Amino acid sequence: MMRLFIARALRRWAVLTHGRMASLVPVRSAGLRPGGVGPGRGTAERRGRETSVEGAASVARESDLCPDEAAAWERLRIASELHDLVAHDLSVMTLGVGAGRVIMDKDPERARQTFRDAEESGRRVLSDLRRMIGLLRMDGLSRGPQPGLGELPDLLDDFRASGLAVSLTETGTRSGGPTLELSAYRIVEEALGNALWYGMARTATVTLRWLPAILEVAVHDDGLPRDSLVGTWERAALFGGSVAEHPLPGGFEVRVRLLRPA
């Protein structure tokens, strides 16, 4: 139950904060430019009032939540703040590396200092990311190395042992990195679990198609129609992809397209 709540909360948090997060990096970067002019007092006061209103609304919302749900909302809010800091440090690090490359031949010592500053920003980013991931933890889930498509045969064996006759077809050459493979693995895992436990399916086929710029993941089964897959939608959004899930004659199909990283 708690896992489902956090998944829903993540979706609502992403929708509510997307615009605000995207606007913060340019503002902070502008404030760091030598001779740059920061926001005026009226703008700062207006933002302060907006923050106060958001805080009041948050308190009102949390009063209706149970302790576990309220803690989850608080984790999401803190993670949002850390996201802003991480985005800022990444911008500084990227600009620093670019500037160091430009001046490397003309002023080696200054370039080295720029690279050292970028390295320090990178360390802060890693530290903040660890904190953010810790905040978004789901108690009870195992920690450790995450699976990739190399572990997919073992996953399918587990479903076969549970009574789902599943086959795998893969075409094309794998590439795209561990995050893409993890997303594809979880999409297959969720689709098959949904087919077995809610669709009452007995057979299923998994198809992976590695296209030039896209990884297509399709899971077709002989089960009943069922609800949307929250986790699959979120993982597709992570890669700017799409999800199509619909009944077919004699079964149900989930088809996901993920944009492969360049």
Secondary structure, DSSP 8 states (H G I E B T S, - for coil): -HHHHHHHHHHHHHHHHHHHHHHHHHHHHHHHSTT-----HHHHHHHHHHHHHHHHHHHHHHTTS-HHHHHHHHHHHHHHHHHHHHHHHHHHHHHHHHHHHHHTTT-HHHHHHHHHHHHHHHHHHHHHHHHHHHHT--TTS--S----GGGHHHHHHHHHHTT-EEEEEEES---S-HHHHHHHHHHHHHHHHHHHHTS--SEEEEEEEE-SSEEEEEEEES-------HHHHHHHHHTT-EEEEEEETTEEEEEEEEE---
